[in-house]
């Protein structure tokens, strides 16, 4: 840290901060990333636990993300993709709904699944086709509504909204009320229609690790929490001061507000992710399982080891159950309720599934009520020599974290060039 003059200090070693640091470094600026935690990645972390890979909350990389295609080496990540569809638990049965363009063998089971009407299924296909062709300019210029209103305007029945979109969106945006911005919904659905949901063979943490590989190891400092911004840099909680010409805030939104001396007003959604070990996968497909009955604590279920065998030891399967607020119980009581629901879904064999670990992600995602900003238009400059990237004033996702990190770096580079 003391061996070079720091041009820019980046607060936060999540995907946005690392993306920004990499771009600045590639353009000859001396950067230093400070991270309050004990590892890089922000919310994207993977733990090695008893032979399993446990992501801290279920996440995927959408391969259609435009910025990810530029910023990441997909081959180097050794991405493995989920089957393009979902399994919906409805009326005590499992129903498979798949994209007929990608999995034509499921066309009849999808059309006649007891989730919504036949017309609802056709509307889903038409919506996917329209969004696949729609430009981002057009998408972000549409009226921004709560997604529940948007879906009703699109003609979807209440049965389809509650049985399919509600558990789908509860899993993707942790929003069981489906009040999230319709522009965000459209963008997410466009990405699902255009590409595949994937996870790296080394766990989701392989993504920030790959970005950080382009930085010298001495340019990232861990367990360094920033107490305050100072005129020429930052002051850490241990009293040390790091001087830099430019400061980039790449932390969660409330932390950005704290450092700016503003009220912390951003509400967050919380989730719990419960991991179990089983001797065999509960379902033959590598698809997300949605709770279309909307009863019990489980919102959705996924078996990561069905997609990436390295997630579990040989002869074992890793099962992840997602629960979102309000859950109300302590971890032990919640574990028992989840286990009872698993037995209800999969029979007595689920009694033998061993609970591995429960993750409580208190600030998993900020609320995304409309109107949301067009993330391509967010001004990264907060004040003189202070910039921001990530979710603050923008949209939380891997796509926009990567994009905002690069865009912020380009704004800094442009200002430095203009000042010469």
Protein Blocks (a to p, Z undefined) as FASTA:
>chain_A
ZZpccfbdcehjafklmmmmmmmmmnopacddddfblbehijmccddeehiacdehiadd
dfklmklmmmpcfklnopacddddddddeehiacddddfklmmmlmmmmmmpcghjfklm
mmmmmmmmmmmmpcfklmmmpccddfklmmmmnopafklmmmmmmmmmmmmnopanopac
fklmmmmmmmmmmmccdddfkojklmmmmmmmmpcfklccehiacfbdcfblcddfkopa
cddfbdcdfbdfklmmmmnopacfbdcddddddddddfbdfbfbdcddddfkogajblbd
cdfklmmmmlpcehiacddddddddekiafklmmmmmmmmmmmmnojmlmmpccfbdcdd
fblbacfddcdddfklpcfbfbghiacedjeopacdfklmmmmmmmmmmmmmmmmmmmZZ
